[in-house]
C-alpha cells in the first residue's frame, strides 16, 4: 500500500507563500520526482484563489502566452497565486516574468507566483540574467532511500537497484516493465523533451550513446579522452564536455572534480561521473546488478545524498591513494570512504588525513550511512 508523504519543498513553499509580498517561488528538479504532484497537493489545501497552467503541451511558446495567463490570474483577484509548470518551454520566459513582476511592484496587493521547471540550465540562465533578487529557489531531488521506504516500503537493497523515480516502483516486480518505464517515460522524455527540444545537437544518436556510456561508469573517475574513444564517431573533448553539461542541466548526472592541495576544485582533472540516482545506472544493466555493481550503486547513492547538502563535493586521488568523496562546508572538511561490499582499503583516507590535517575522516557503510550523513 502506498503511503502519501509530503516532500520537504512543499512545506517550505507553503511557509514562503504565507509571508507578506513573497518573492517568486521557483521549483526546480528532475522529471517524475513529484514537483507537480507536490504543488497540486499544496493547491488542494490553499485558502486563496489560484490559477494553474502548464507550458508542457500544445500551447503557443511565444512570451505573449505568459502575459495572457498573468492577466487571467489577475482577473481572479489581486492576490491570486499563479502557477506555471514547465516554464522553460516558453521563449524568453524570464524577461516576460520580470517585466510583469516589476510592473506590479508598487501595488498594494500583488499576485503570487510559482514557477516549475525540469531543465536547470535554461532555468538558471533566466534566473541569473533576468530575475536576480526576485526569486526563492526550491530544489527538488530524486527520491531518497528514506522517502522511498516511507511511501512505498522500498528496502535499501531494492533502492540500490531501482531507486530514484517513485512512479517506477510500481513496476519493480516485473523487470521488463520497469525497464520500459524508465527508458521511455524518463530517460527518453528528458533527453528528447528537456534537452534536444531546447538545444541544438549535431547527432542526437551520438548524444544518447554518450549518456548510456556515462551511466556505465557510476562514481568512477573517467577522462574525457576515454569517453571520446568509446563513442562511435569522431569529435573532440569539447564535444564530450558539452554533452556532459547538458546531462547535468537535465538532472541526470553530476561531474565531481578532484580536490586539490590549494583546497579548491581542479577542473583540469578527469571528472568523477555520478548518475544522480541508482535507476540511471542499473537500467543500463537491465535491472540486474552483480555484488560489485551493487557496491558501485551504493557509492553513487551516497554521493547523490551528499549533493543535497549545502557544501561542495569533490573526490581526491594521489597516485593509487583515493578518497571517494571530499565534502567541504564553511570550516569543515570531511573525507568519506564508502564501504559498499567491494574489496577496498582505507589507504586513501589515511593519506588524505596526513596531507589535510584539519580533515575529519569518516567511513560510510550500509549500516551507518543515515547516521553519518545526518551528522554532516
N, C-alpha and C positions, 0 to 999 in steps of 0.2 A: 504494500500500500504506500502510495506517495504521500509524503507529509509536506504541507506548504510551509516554506520558510521565507523570511524577509532578508534579502541581501543587504549588506551594510550601507550601500549607496542610497537605498530608499529612505531610511530613517534620516540620513544626513540631508537628503533632498527636502524631506518634509520639514525639517528644522529650519533650513535656509529660507524656504518659501514663507515661513511664518514671520520672518523678520520684516521690519518696515523697509520698503523700497529695496528689495533684494536684487542682487546682480543677476545677469543672465546665467542660468544654470546649464552647464554643458555636460552631458553624459556620454562618455567615450569608452569603447571597448570592443571586443571581438563580436562577430555574429554568433547567434544561437547560445548566448550565455545569460539571457534574462533581462536585458536592458529595457526592451519594450514591455515585457511582462511586468517588470517591477514598476515601471511608470504607470501602467494601466491599473495596477493594484493601488498605487497612491491615488490615482484619479477616482477610483471607486469609493474612496472614503473622503475625498476632497470636499470641503464645505462650500467652496466658492464655485464660480462659473468657469468652465474651461472649454478650449477649442483644440481638438487633436487632429493633426493631419500628417500624412507620410508622403515623402518625395520618392519613395521606392515603388513606383508604379507608372501607369500611363498618364503622366501629367506633363505640362509644359515645364521644361527645365530652365526657362527664362526667369530672370530675377523678378519679373512682374508677378510671378506666381506667389512669391513671398509677400509682396505688397498686398495682393488680393486677400491672402489668408490673414494677414495682420489686420486689415480693415474689417474682415468678418469677425475676428476676435474682439476688436474694439466695439463692434456693434452689439455684442452681447453684454457689454458693461465695461466701465473704465478700469476695473481691477481683474479682468478676465485673465486666466492662465492660458497662454498659447504654447502648445507643444508641437514641435516639428521634428518628425522622425526622419532619419537618413538625410540629414540636411546637406551632406556633401554632394548629393546628386544634383543640386541646383547650381547653375552657373553664377559665379560672383556672389555667392550667398553671404559671405562675411561683410562685404561692402553694403549690401542691402539691409542686413540686420543692423549694422552700425548706423546707417542713416535714419532708419525708423526708430531705433532706440534713442538716439541723441535728440530727435525731434520732440520726444515726449519728456525730456529731462526736466523741463520747467513746470510740468503739470503737477497738480496736487496729487492726482491718482494716476498710476501707470499700469499698463498690462504687465503681467509677469511672463517670463519666457523660459521654456526648457527646450534645449536643442539636443538631439541624439545623433550619434554618428558611429560608423563602423570602419572608418579609414582614418588613421591618426595623422598621416602625412598631410592630406588635404585639409583636414580639420585644424590641425595645429598651425599650419601655414596661415590659415584665415584668422585664427585666434591671435597670433602674434603680430600679424601685419595690420589687422583692422580693429580687432576687439580688445586690444590690450587695456587692462584696467577695468573692463566692463563685465567680466565673467568669473564664475567659480567652476573649477573643473572637478568632476566626479569620475574617477577611473573605475571601470568595472572589469573584473578579471575572469579568466576561466574558472570554473568551479573547483574549489579546493577539496582535499580528501574529507575534511570535516563537514563541509556543506553537502557533499555527495552522500556521506554516511547519514546525516540527519534527515535529508529529504528522501533519499532513495535506498537507504540501507546498503550502500556500496562499501564493501570491505576494502582495506588498503591494498590487498593483493589484486583485487579486481580493478581498483583505481589505477594502479601502476600500468595496467594494460588498456583500460577503456576510458580513463578519467579525462574530464575537462568540459565536455559538452553534455549538459543534463538531458536533453531530448534524446540523445543516443543511448541512454541507459535502458530504454525500453526494449532495445534490440540485442543486449549482450548475451542472451540465451541462444541467439541464432546469429552466429558469426557472419555468414554471408550477408544477412540483412543489416547488421551493424556496419560492415564494410561499405555496403552500398550507400547507407545513410551518410556516413562521414565523408565519403569521397564525393558524392553528388550534392548533398544538401549543404555541406560545409565547405570542403576544400574547393570544389569546382565553382561553387557560388561566390566564394571570397575572391578567387583568382579571376573569374570571369566578370563579376559584377562590381567588386570593390577595387580591383586593380586595373584590369585590362580595359574596362569601360571608361577609366579616368586618365590613364597614361598610355602613351604610345610605346609598344614593344615590337621590335622588328620581327621576332619569331616567337609567337605565343607557345608553340610546341616546345621550343627550347626553354622558354621561361618555365613551363610546367615541369619539364625534365629536371631543371635546376632545383626546383622546390623539392621534388622527390629525392634528389641526391642530397640536398642539405639535411633533410629529415632522417637520412640514413646514418648521420654522424651525430647522434644525440650527446650533448655535453662533452664533445670532443674538440680538441684544437685541430683545425684544418686550414692549410694555406689556400689562398685564392688560386694559386697556380695548380694545386692538386685538384680543386673543383673544376677549374677550366679544362684540365687534361682529361677529365672523365665525361665532359659534355660532347655530344656528337655534332660539333660544329666548331668552326674557327672563331676566334674572338680574342679578347684581352682581359686582363684582370679588372679593368674599369667596368666591363660588362657585368662581371660577377658581382662587383661591389654595388652596382646599380640595381641588379636583381635583388640582392640581399636587403637593400634599403627598402625596396617595395614590399618584400615579405614582412619586414619589421613594421612597416607602415600599416599593414593589414592585420597586425596582432597574431602573426603566425610563428615568428621566430624572434630571437634576440641574439645579437652578437655581443659576446663579452670579450674585453680586451685585457691584455696582460698588465698586472700591477707592477709598476716599475720602481726602481730604487729611489726615484725622486718623490714617490708617493702619488703619482698621477698615472692615468691610463696611457699605455703605449700603443697607439692606434697603428703604428707601423708593424706591429706583430701580427701573427696569424690569429684570427678570432677563434674563440670557443663558441660553437654553434649550439643554441639552446632552443629547440622546439618548445613552445610555451605551454604545452600540456602533453601528457603521455599519449593520448589518442593520435596525435600528429606523427608520433614515431611508430607506434605499433600498427597503424593502418598500412604502413609500408612493409610490415612483416606479416601481413594478412591476419592480424589479430592473435598471432601465436608467438610468444617470446620464450627463448631459452632462459635458463637461470642467469647467464651472463647478461643477456639483453634486459631481463627484468632489473638487474643491478643498474644498468645504464639508465633505464627508465626512472628508477627511484632517484638516481642522481639528478636527472633533469627536473624531476618533480621538486626536489629541494631547491634547485636554482630558481625555478619559476615562483616558488613561495617567497624566496628571498627578494625577488624583484618587486614584490608588493610593498616592501618596507621603504622608508623614506631615504635611505642612504644610497651609496653607489656600490655596484657589484662588479668584481673582476675575477680573473683566475691568476695563478702565478706558476712560473716554471723557471728553473735554473738547471740546465742540462737534464739529468734524469730525476731531479727532485721537483715534485709537483704538488701544488695545493689546489684542491677542487674549486674552492670559492674564497675570495677575499672580500669581506664586507666592510665598508668604511662609512661611518656616520658621525659627524661632529668630531669629537676627540677619540672616538672608539675605532679600533682596528681589530677585526676578528678574522682569523684564519680557520677555515672549515674544511675538514676532511669527511667525506661521506663514505661510511662503511655499508656497502649495499649487497654483500654476499659474494662479490668478486674478490679474488685474492689481491689484497692491497697491503701496503705498509705505510708507516707514518713518517718516512724519511723526509718527505717534503714539508710536513708540518714542523718537524724538528729544525730543518734548515731555515725555514721562513722565520721561526721564532728566534733563531740566533742572529739573523740579519735585522729583523724588525723587533727590537726588544720590547716595544710597547704593545705588541700584538697579543691578543688573547686566543690561544688555540682551543678549538672545540672539535670533537668527534661526534658525528651525527649518525644514528642508526634508526632502523625501523621502530625500535622500542622507545627511543628518547626524542625523536625529531620534533614532536609537538612542544615538549618542554623546552628544548634548546631554542627553537625558533621564537617561542613566546618570550624568552629571556633576552633576545637580541633587540 
